[in-house]
Amino acid sequence: MKKRAKEKQPEEKPVRQVSFFQCGSVLYEQIYDNNRNMFIVYDTLRGEISIVDKLETETETITPINGEDVELGAVKLPSGVREYMDAETLIEEISEHIYKYLDVSPNYLKFAAYYVLLSWLYDRFHTLPYLRALGDTGCGKSRFLDVIGGLCYKAISASGCVTPAPIYRMLRKWQGTLVLDEADMKNSDEYNEVVTILNCGFERGRPVIRATKDNPDKIQILPVYGPKVFATRRRFKDVALEARCLTEIMRETDRDDIPPVLGRKFFEEQQVLRNKLLLFRLRNYFNVDPEAAS
């Protein structure tokens, strides 16, 4: 009697981790709530919202990005969605939040509020400007990064990076907003590499291309396009890069209504705004015509 052939086990599908995924008219955006990474799912045709742990396709399993990036605060994500009424009301709320915790000029306050909104739809555009705080130590540059940068889409805190290499990895991994303090760049090589990231990152399709040290024949393609909020002590020598920066010259504030320390209330308010901004992104993602902005 012939032995029965072993039944073929179904092959396990490869797993891919992403923070955003589009499947036809349905958008999947990563959120982080109660120590869990999940996808919020938005059906743009029906306006329906749900939450899932992963997405199964015919060829792969798609999951949110797991790791310590969000848990330890290196990346700031929404915890869900929250109603915001309309875009004008949302811009006003963003402006009020920035004004409450940061001293910038009235015109720049308006620029910053609109830039925050722009960052949540940046991947629908071909080019972007940058937000930059310019000034010496003790003038509020770090507060600028915390208050404005913390509201932007998937804010990546790169201020603690000792070398530019982690910046490239985080931008590729999360495709969010780079929040960077140039003061942490200790030598000219690191500074020049950051300038390269900024020079290439304002326009889609301009990755940084590098050869690996161990194998010069192996080429790395490093995508750097996306919103950027950063602080510098001096202007750039590159005139074109300077022109891409919406710059606020920071000075010591004489306002006594600004909290000297950012406490629990500040972070709770930012989380509420991020949740509103996520809903804005989901509702307006397909309403932006990239060609109309060119």
Disulfide bonds with the S-S distance in Angstrom:
none
